[in-house]
Amino acid sequence: MNNENSQVKKCGSKGSAMFAYGIINLGSKVVSAVALAAIALNFCSLKKEATSFNECVEEMQASGKSPSSAVRFCNGGK
C-alpha cells in the first residue's frame, strides 16, 4: 500500500505549462485579429483616396487637359 502512494506522480508542472501555452496562443490570435482589422481599415482609406484621385483626373480632363497632364496635376505636379 505504501508503494502505491509513493508512485503517484504529480502533473502540476505540466498543467501550468499547458495553461501558459493556452494563454500565449490566445494572445497571439488576438494580436493577429487586431492586425487584420488595422489592415482592413487602411484599405478603406485607400479606396477613398483613389476615388478622390479619379474624380480629380476626370475633372481636369473635362476642363481640356490631356490625361497625362491631368494625372500629373492631381499628383501634385505643376
Steps between C-alpha positions, in 0.01 A plus 500: 500500500785733581659429161183606319495836675865570427454430128230766453645771280387856506447670169474856629789622288341359184171666588656839551703463180188418301317793660785735402498358146125562475533858621787570256307342214190703579708818524661442162159445340374827648804685364440345156134604504591859593761512223250376241247761613763774463581381149131500408459858625801609295338355188188708564698824514696396190174448313380848595829652386483315167143621443605857571796468261279360222253787544786750476631343179153495343446864593833605351430306180159667476671839519702413189828359632653184358481186716871508581498866606182440703669215688811712555286786637306270736827349626610844609701595193490836327 
